[in-house]
Amino acid sequence: MKKKKSVPYILIVLAIILIAVGINRGDLKGVLNKSVHICMECIGIG
C-alpha cells in the first residue's frame, strides 16, 4: 500500500530534477522560441 502512495511523489521529484537539468543545459530558450513559433502558426500570424 505504501508503494502506491509514494509513486506520485517520486514522479514529482523526478520531474523537478529533469526540469532543472534542462534549464542548466540552456534548453529553456529553445523551448520557448519553438512554443511561440507554434502558437503564432496556430493563430495565423506566423
C-alpha positions as CSV (number, residue, x, y, z in Angstrom):
1,M,0.0,0.0,0.0
2,K,2.8,2.4,0.8
3,K,4.4,1.8,-2.6
4,K,1.3,3.2,-4.4
5,K,1.3,6.3,-2.3
6,S,5.0,7.1,-2.9
7,V,4.9,6.8,-6.7
8,P,3.4,10.3,-7.3
9,Y,6.0,11.9,-5.1
10,I,8.8,10.1,-6.9
11,L,7.4,11.3,-10.2
12,I,7.2,14.9,-9.0
13,V,10.8,14.8,-7.7
14,L,12.0,13.3,-11.0
15,A,10.1,15.9,-13.0
16,I,11.7,18.7,-10.9
17,I,15.2,17.2,-11.4
18,L,14.7,16.9,-15.2
19,I,13.4,20.5,-15.4
20,A,16.4,21.7,-13.5
21,V,18.7,19.8,-15.8
22,G,17.1,21.3,-18.9
23,I,17.4,24.8,-17.6
24,N,21.0,24.3,-16.7
25,R,21.7,23.0,-20.3
26,G,20.2,26.1,-21.7
27,D,17.2,24.4,-23.3
28,L,14.7,26.8,-21.9
29,K,15.3,29.5,-24.5
30,G,14.9,27.0,-27.4
31,V,11.7,25.5,-26.0
32,L,10.2,29.0,-25.5
33,N,11.1,30.0,-29.1
34,K,9.6,26.9,-30.5
35,S,6.4,27.3,-28.5
36,V,6.0,31.0,-29.6
37,H,6.5,30.0,-33.2
38,I,3.9,27.2,-33.0
39,C,1.4,29.4,-31.3
40,M,1.8,32.1,-33.9
41,E,1.2,29.5,-36.6
42,C,-1.9,28.3,-34.9
43,I,-3.5,31.7,-34.8
44,G,-2.3,32.6,-38.3
45,I,0.2,35.3,-37.6
46,G,3.5,33.4,-38.4
